[in-house]
Amino acid sequence: MKIAKALGVPLYDLFKADEVFADVNSFDKSLMEKIALIEHLDKKEKTAFYAVLDVFLGKKKMKDALSNVLTNV
């Protein structure tokens, strides 16, 4: 009860984890739903997420560029 009071939430909310965390597994979500979830991250988490995303996108661009070069040789 003290934790719920400190968080300013009803005690019931602390025990409905299945409902609360259902959104965490975003594998089956549409792109727009995933973007909406990303927007709820704090600034530090967004920065880390976008850094990882940039690495994957950069790797894809490099792979495509190298593939095009090898195809044209």
C-alpha positions as CSV (number, residue, x, y, z in Angstrom):
1,M,0.0,0.0,0.0
2,K,2.9,2.3,0.7
3,I,4.4,1.8,-2.7
4,A,1.1,2.4,-4.4
5,K,0.6,5.6,-2.4
6,A,4.1,6.8,-3.1
7,L,3.6,6.2,-6.9
8,G,0.2,7.8,-6.7
9,V,-1.6,4.8,-8.2
10,P,-4.3,2.4,-6.9
11,L,-3.0,-0.7,-5.3
12,Y,-4.7,-2.8,-8.0
13,D,-2.5,-1.2,-10.7
14,L,0.6,-2.9,-9.1
15,F,-0.9,-6.3,-9.7
16,K,-2.1,-6.0,-13.3
17,A,1.3,-6.5,-14.8
18,D,0.1,-8.8,-17.6
19,E,-2.1,-6.0,-18.9
20,V,0.5,-3.2,-18.4
21,F,3.4,-5.1,-20.0
22,A,1.4,-6.5,-22.9
23,D,2.6,-3.5,-25.0
24,V,6.3,-4.3,-24.3
25,N,6.5,-7.1,-26.8
26,S,6.2,-5.1,-29.9
27,F,7.1,-7.8,-32.5
28,D,3.5,-8.1,-33.7
29,K,2.7,-4.4,-33.6
30,S,2.3,-2.2,-36.7
31,L,5.0,0.3,-37.5
32,M,2.9,3.2,-36.2
33,E,2.2,1.4,-32.9
34,K,5.9,0.8,-32.5
35,I,6.7,4.5,-33.2
36,A,4.1,5.6,-30.7
37,L,5.8,3.3,-28.0
38,I,9.2,4.8,-28.9
39,E,7.8,8.3,-28.3
40,H,7.1,7.4,-24.7
41,L,10.7,6.6,-23.9
42,D,12.7,9.2,-22.0
43,K,15.4,11.2,-23.8
44,K,18.3,8.9,-22.8
45,E,16.4,5.8,-23.9
46,K,15.4,7.4,-27.2
47,T,19.0,8.4,-27.8
48,A,20.2,4.9,-27.2
49,F,17.4,3.4,-29.3
50,Y,18.2,5.7,-32.3
51,A,21.9,5.0,-32.0
52,V,21.2,1.3,-32.3
53,L,18.8,1.9,-35.2
54,D,21.4,4.1,-37.0
55,V,23.9,1.2,-36.8
56,F,21.5,-1.3,-38.4
57,L,20.5,1.2,-41.1
58,G,24.1,2.1,-41.8
59,K,25.0,-1.5,-42.0
60,K,22.2,-2.1,-44.5
61,K,23.2,0.9,-46.6
62,M,26.8,-0.3,-46.7
63,K,25.8,-3.8,-47.6
64,D,23.6,-2.6,-50.4
65,A,26.3,-0.2,-51.7
66,L,28.9,-3.0,-51.7
67,S,26.5,-5.3,-53.4
68,N,25.8,-2.8,-56.2
69,V,29.6,-2.2,-56.7
70,L,30.3,-5.9,-57.0
71,T,27.3,-6.3,-59.4
72,N,28.6,-3.6,-61.6
73,V,32.2,-4.9,-61.7
